[in-house]
Amino acid sequence: MKQTFLKAILLLFITIVFTNCDKEEITTEQQGNIETVSITEVQNLFSIDEFSKNSKQKNEPYAIPNLDFISHEEITDSEELLTIIPAYTNYQNVYSRILLLKIEDSIESVIFSMVRDENSSTEQFSGKLYITDLDGNYINAFKVVDDILVSRFLKPTSIESKSSKSLTTSKGDEDEEDCWGIACGMEGEEVVINATKPKNINYIPLEILYLGGGGGSINNTWSPISGGGSTGSTGCSEGYIKDGNGNCVATVVVVAPDNPITDMKKFLNCFDSTQNAELTIYADQPVNNSSLPISSSGDPGHAFVSITQNGNTVSFGFYPDQKAKSFGAADGAIGNNQNHEYDASITINISGSILSEILNFANTIPTSYNINLYNCTDYVIDISNFTSLNLPNCFAIYPGIGNGGSSPSVLGQYIRGLPESDNYSINTTIANGPAQSGNCNN
């Protein structure tokens, strides 16, 4: 990798002119030739030996590429494509991808990470963008409001000379005053971008990704939201995008509940928190007995729970209050899931005290639904955490799309893999959940 691309002194893709101490104006200029990095080249690049060579980290790498879902996305005004690899990091609620491009016959790589604000709308992104090298070292960081780059975060001058400083620093490894980036939420001085034309993240110039050597022309841009290139140029029908093999695959869509519950306290008012009860967690997998996180139609499945006590039974799960797509948020809603189909379930007896904690949790509807950050599977995992089940986070990446979140598919496979135990019972036969019964919701 060209070390010049990693030097912060090259400052973005830009020539900076300070009109005052808190603004910068940006321009771009044409650079060298660009080419697509092929899937074979990716596999060679990230083979065990080569990945160790390319990453300077001696211990656990900053990001682990998911080579099962390599894709190519469009670059505007170019026949070449940007190669995208979903990446796992140790940071929660961070959506990371490795971006590869061949510039002047050399494969260049960056890790592009997005952290969405809680108040970010469904249709537009607000939050922070981080661009790092493979080791997590700072290249660029930006604040985004409603899809517009509004400011850039400079690397703090107090650690400017610390070339080993990276976003992988964990709390306690360094002095707290030196902490910055994804690891602790500090990006250094914020400089407002004073651009003649606002920079929309749907059209990020390559030079913003590959400092000082982005290649191509000033018109070569990539979209981290819509999947590259110009809107509607994927060649697929609405609701579909191209995967790494050029096939049109469904985007992920979650719809609002058919039977929303507006008053959870009333819905759960039949339960006695001084007595034992039975809790069941269900996984409606997109594809039965498979970890594939979406079906061919884009259905991500569903996870829900039921509570039974003294003839009273209710079933419920978490939803968006309106249609939510693969990188969007919506207000949260709870749906009545009686008779809902499922592929795998686990049932555990709980004490009155645990029931009380679950009821207190369920009485409040989560304010925000996000397929990637907090969805139906996260909701049932939170409920299970009051018990001894200790369910994992069940993360999966959506094929052809790149982003991901906790998935009913992984939850179902986890349930299937549990050993027999007197502490719980498991069902792995496709069935419908229980009908509502008893005196609840009265």
ZITARA-V281447 format. One record per residue. N is the residue number from 1. RES is the residue in one small letter. SS is DSSP state (a for helix, b for strand, c for the rest). PHI is phi as a letter, one per 30 degrees, with the letter a starting at -180 (NA if undefined). OMEGA is omega in whole degrees, -180 to 180 (999 if undefined). Layout:
N_RES_SS_PHI_OMEGA ; N_RES_SS_PHI_OMEGA
This chain:
1_m_c_NA_-180 ; 2_k_c_d_-176 ; 3_q_a_d_-179 ; 4_t_a_d_-180 ; 5_f_a_d_-173 ; 6_l_a_c_-177 ; 7_k_c_d_-178 ; 8_a_a_d_-177 ; 9_i_a_d_177 ; 10_l_a_d_171 ; 11_l_c_h_169 ; 12_l_c_i_175 ; 13_f_c_c_-153 ; 14_i_c_b_163 ; 15_t_c_c_-174 ; 16_i_c_c_174 ; 17_v_b_b_-179 ; 18_f_b_d_175 ; 19_t_b_d_168 ; 20_n_b_a_-171 ; 21_c_c_d_-176 ; 22_d_c_b_178 ; 23_k_b_b_174 ; 24_e_b_b_179 ; 25_e_b_c_-172 ; 26_i_c_b_174 ; 27_t_c_b_179 ; 28_t_c_b_177 ; 29_e_c_b_-175 ; 30_q_c_d_180 ; 31_q_c_b_-171 ; 32_g_c_d_-174 ; 33_n_c_d_177 ; 34_i_b_b_177 ; 35_e_b_b_177 ; 36_t_c_d_172 ; 37_v_c_c_-176 ; 38_s_c_d_178 ; 39_i_a_d_178 ; 40_t_a_d_178 ; 41_e_a_d_177 ; 42_v_a_d_-178 ; 43_q_a_d_177 ; 44_n_a_d_-178 ; 45_l_a_d_-175 ; 46_f_c_c_169 ; 47_s_c_d_-174 ; 48_i_a_e_-177 ; 49_d_a_d_-177 ; 50_e_a_d_180 ; 51_f_a_d_177 ; 52_s_a_d_-179 ; 53_k_a_d_-177 ; 54_n_a_d_179 ; 55_s_c_c_-179 ; 56_k_c_d_-179 ; 57_q_c_d_-180 ; 58_k_c_d_-179 ; 59_n_c_c_-179 ; 60_e_c_d_-179 ; 61_p_c_d_180 ; 62_y_c_d_-179 ; 63_a_c_b_179 ; 64_i_b_c_-178 ; 65_p_b_d_174 ; 66_n_b_c_-173 ; 67_l_b_d_177 ; 68_d_b_d_-175 ; 69_f_b_b_174 ; 70_i_b_d_178 ; 71_s_b_b_175 ; 72_h_b_c_-180 ; 73_e_b_b_-172 ; 74_e_b_d_170 ; 75_i_c_c_-177 ; 76_t_c_d_178 ; 77_d_c_h_178 ; 78_s_c_a_174 ; 79_e_c_d_178 ; 80_e_c_d_-177 ; 81_l_b_b_174 ; 82_l_b_d_-178 ; 83_t_b_c_-173 ; 84_i_b_c_177 ; 85_i_b_b_173 ; 86_p_b_e_-177 ; 87_a_b_b_175 ; 88_y_b_c_172 ; 89_t_c_b_180 ; 90_n_c_d_-173 ; 91_y_c_c_180 ; 92_q_c_d_176 ; 93_n_c_i_177 ; 94_v_c_c_-180 ; 95_y_b_c_-174 ; 96_s_b_c_175 ; 97_r_b_b_173 ; 98_i_b_c_-179 ; 99_l_b_c_-178 ; 100_l_b_c_177 ; 101_l_b_a_177 ; 102_k_b_c_-178 ; 103_i_b_b_-177 ; 104_e_c_h_175 ; 105_d_c_i_178 ; 106_s_b_c_180 ; 107_i_b_d_179 ; 108_e_b_c_-176 ; 109_s_b_b_170 ; 110_v_b_b_171 ; 111_i_b_c_-177 ; 112_f_b_c_-175 ; 113_s_b_c_-180 ; 114_m_b_b_176 ; 115_v_b_b_-175 ; 116_r_b_d_174 ; 117_d_c_d_179 ; 118_e_c_d_-178 ; 119_n_c_c_179 ; 120_s_c_d_-177 ; 121_s_c_d_179 ; 122_t_c_d_-172 ; 123_e_c_c_-176 ; 124_q_c_b_-178 ; 125_f_c_c_169 ; 126_s_c_b_-178 ; 127_g_b_l_-177 ; 128_k_b_b_175 ; 129_l_b_c_176 ; 130_y_b_b_175 ; 131_i_b_c_-177 ; 132_t_b_b_170 ; 133_d_c_d_-176 ; 134_l_c_d_179 ; 135_d_c_c_-180 ; 136_g_c_i_179 ; 137_n_c_d_-177 ; 138_y_b_e_166 ; 139_i_b_c_178 ; 140_n_b_a_175 ; 141_a_b_a_-174 ; 142_f_b_b_170 ; 143_k_b_c_-178 ; 144_v_b_b_175 ; 145_v_b_b_179 ; 146_d_c_h_176 ; 147_d_c_i_-178 ; 148_i_b_c_173 ; 149_l_b_d_-176 ; 150_v_b_c_180 ; 151_s_b_a_179 ; 152_r_b_c_178 ; 153_f_b_c_179 ; 154_l_c_d_174 ; 155_k_c_d_-178 ; 156_p_c_e_-177 ; 157_t_a_d_-178 ; 158_s_a_d_180 ; 159_i_a_b_-177 ; 160_e_c_e_-176 ; 161_s_c_d_-179 ; 162_k_c_d_-174 ; 163_s_c_d_-178 ; 164_s_c_d_-178 ; 165_k_c_d_-179 ; 166_s_c_b_179 ; 167_l_c_d_-178 ; 168_t_c_d_180 ; 169_t_c_e_179 ; 170_s_c_c_-177 ; 171_k_b_e_180 ; 172_g_c_j_180 ; 173_d_c_d_-180 ; 174_e_b_b_173 ; 175_d_c_d_-176 ; 176_e_a_e_-178 ; 177_e_a_d_179 ; 178_d_a_c_-174 ; 179_c_c_d_178 ; 180_w_c_a_174 ; 181_g_b_i_-178 ; 182_i_c_e_-174 ; 183_a_c_d_-177 ; 184_c_c_b_174 ; 185_g_c_i_180 ; 186_m_b_c_-177 ; 187_e_c_c_-177 ; 188_g_c_i_-176 ; 189_e_c_d_178 ; 190_e_b_c_-179 ; 191_v_b_c_-180 ; 192_v_b_d_178 ; 193_i_b_d_-179 ; 194_n_c_c_-177 ; 195_a_c_c_177 ; 196_t_c_d_177 ; 197_k_c_c_-178 ; 198_p_c_e_-179 ; 199_k_b_d_179 ; 200_n_b_c_-176 ; 201_i_a_d_172 ; 202_n_a_d_179 ; 203_y_a_b_-180 ; 204_i_b_d_178 ; 205_p_b_d_180 ; 206_l_a_e_-178 ; 207_e_a_d_177 ; 208_i_a_d_-179 ; 209_l_a_d_-175 ; 210_y_c_b_-171 ; 211_l_c_e_171 ; 212_g_c_i_-179 ; 213_g_c_a_-174 ; 214_g_c_d_-179 ; 215_g_c_i_177 ; 216_g_c_i_-179 ; 217_s_c_c_-179 ; 218_i_c_d_-180 ; 219_n_c_c_180 ; 220_n_c_d_-178 ; 221_t_b_b_179 ; 222_w_b_b_179 ; 223_s_c_c_177 ; 224_p_c_d_-178 ; 225_i_c_c_-173 ; 226_s_c_d_177 ; 227_g_c_j_172 ; 228_g_b_j_172 ; 229_g_c_i_-179 ; 230_s_c_d_-177 ; 231_t_c_d_176 ; 232_g_c_i_-175 ; 233_s_c_c_-176 ; 234_t_c_d_-178 ; 235_g_c_i_180 ; 236_c_c_c_176 ; 237_s_c_d_179 ; 238_e_c_e_-179 ; 239_g_c_j_-180 ; 240_y_b_b_174 ; 241_i_b_b_-179 ; 242_k_b_d_174 ; 243_d_c_c_-176 ; 244_g_c_d_179 ; 245_n_c_c_179 ; 246_g_c_i_180 ; 247_n_c_d_176 ; 248_c_b_d_-180 ; 249_v_b_c_-176 ; 250_a_b_d_168 ; 251_t_c_d_-177 ; 252_v_c_d_180 ; 253_v_b_b_175 ; 254_v_b_c_-178 ; 255_v_c_c_178 ; 256_a_c_d_-179 ; 257_p_c_d_176 ; 258_d_c_d_-178 ; 259_n_c_b_-179 ; 260_p_b_d_176 ; 261_i_b_c_-177 ; 262_t_c_c_-178 ; 263_d_c_b_-176 ; 264_m_a_d_179 ; 265_k_a_d_178 ; 266_k_a_d_-179 ; 267_f_a_d_-176 ; 268_l_c_c_-169 ; 269_n_c_d_-178 ; 270_c_c_d_-173 ; 271_f_c_c_-180 ; 272_d_c_c_-175 ; 273_s_c_d_174 ; 274_t_c_c_-178 ; 275_q_c_b_178 ; 276_n_c_d_179 ; 277_a_b_b_-180 ; 278_e_b_b_179 ; 279_l_b_c_176 ; 280_t_b_b_177 ; 281_i_b_c_-174 ; 282_y_b_c_173 ; 283_a_b_b_172 ; 284_d_b_c_-174 ; 285_q_c_d_177 ; 286_p_c_e_175 ; 287_v_c_b_-175 ; 288_n_c_e_177 ; 289_n_c_h_180 ; 290_s_c_b_176 ; 291_s_c_d_176 ; 292_l_c_d_-170 ; 293_p_c_d_175 ; 294_i_c_b_176 ; 295_s_c_d_-180 ; 296_s_c_d_179 ; 297_s_c_c_180 ; 298_g_c_j_180 ; 299_d_c_d_180 ; 300_p_c_d_-178 ; 301_g_c_i_-177 ; 302_h_b_a_173 ; 303_a_b_b_-179 ; 304_f_b_a_-178 ; 305_v_b_b_169 ; 306_s_b_b_176 ; 307_i_b_b_179 ; 308_t_b_b_178 ; 309_q_b_a_174 ; 310_n_c_h_178 ; 311_g_c_i_177 ; 312_n_b_c_179 ; 313_t_b_b_172 ; 314_v_b_b_176 ; 315_s_b_b_-178 ; 316_f_b_a_179 ; 317_g_b_a_-174 ; 318_f_b_c_-178 ; 319_y_b_b_163 ; 320_p_b_d_178 ; 321_d_c_d_174 ; 322_q_c_a_-178 ; 323_k_c_e_179 ; 324_a_b_b_-180 ; 325_k_b_c_-164 ; 326_s_c_d_174 ; 327_f_c_b_-179 ; 328_g_c_b_178 ; 329_a_b_b_177 ; 330_a_b_a_174 ; 331_d_b_d_-178 ; 332_g_b_d_177 ; 333_a_b_b_175 ; 334_i_b_c_179 ; 335_g_b_c_175 ; 336_n_b_d_-175 ; 337_n_c_c_177 ; 338_q_c_d_179 ; 339_n_c_i_180 ; 340_h_c_d_180 ; 341_e_b_d_177 ; 342_y_b_b_-178 ; 343_d_c_c_180 ; 344_a_b_a_179 ; 345_s_b_b_175 ; 346_i_b_b_-176 ; 347_t_b_c_-180 ; 348_i_b_b_174 ; 349_n_b_d_-178 ; 350_i_b_b_179 ; 351_s_c_d_177 ; 352_g_a_d_-179 ; 353_s_a_d_177 ; 354_i_a_d_176 ; 355_l_a_e_180 ; 356_s_a_e_179 ; 357_e_a_d_179 ; 358_i_a_d_180 ; 359_l_a_d_178 ; 360_n_a_d_178 ; 361_f_a_d_-174 ; 362_a_a_d_-179 ; 363_n_c_d_180 ; 364_t_c_c_180 ; 365_i_c_d_177 ; 366_p_c_e_-173 ; 367_t_c_d_-173 ; 368_s_b_b_173 ; 369_y_b_c_176 ; 370_n_b_b_-176 ; 371_i_c_e_-176 ; 372_n_c_d_-170 ; 373_l_c_c_180 ; 374_y_b_a_-176 ; 375_n_c_b_-175 ; 376_c_a_d_180 ; 377_t_a_d_176 ; 378_d_a_e_-179 ; 379_y_a_d_-179 ; 380_v_a_d_175 ; 381_i_a_d_177 ; 382_d_a_e_178 ; 383_i_a_d_-179 ; 384_s_a_d_-178 ; 385_n_c_d_175 ; 386_f_c_d_-179 ; 387_t_c_c_180 ; 388_s_c_c_-175 ; 389_l_c_d_178 ; 390_n_c_h_179 ; 391_l_c_d_177 ; 392_p_c_d_-177 ; 393_n_c_d_170 ; 394_c_c_i_-177 ; 395_f_b_d_175 ; 396_a_b_b_177 ; 397_i_b_c_-178 ; 398_y_c_d_-177 ; 399_p_c_e_176 ; 400_g_c_i_-177 ; 401_i_c_c_174 ; 402_g_c_j_180 ; 403_n_c_d_-177 ; 404_g_b_a_180 ; 405_g_b_a_177 ; 406_s_b_d_-170 ; 407_s_c_b_173 ; 408_p_a_e_179 ; 409_s_a_d_-180 ; 410_v_a_d_177 ; 411_l_a_e_180 ; 412_g_a_d_180 ; 413_q_a_d_177 ; 414_y_a_d_179 ; 415_i_a_d_180 ; 416_r_a_d_-176 ; 417_g_a_d_-179 ; 418_l_c_d_178 ; 419_p_c_d_176 ; 420_e_c_d_-177 ; 421_s_c_a_174 ; 422_d_c_d_-176 ; 423_n_c_d_-179 ; 424_y_c_a_175 ; 425_s_b_b_-175 ; 426_i_b_b_173 ; 427_n_b_b_179 ; 428_t_c_b_176 ; 429_t_c_c_180 ; 430_i_c_e_-178 ; 431_a_b_a_174 ; 432_n_b_c_177 ; 433_g_c_d_-175 ; 434_p_c_d_172 ; 435_a_c_d_177 ; 436_q_c_d_-179 ; 437_s_b_b_177 ; 438_g_c_j_-170 ; 439_n_c_c_179 ; 440_c_c_d_176 ; 441_n_c_i_179 ; 442_n_c_c_999
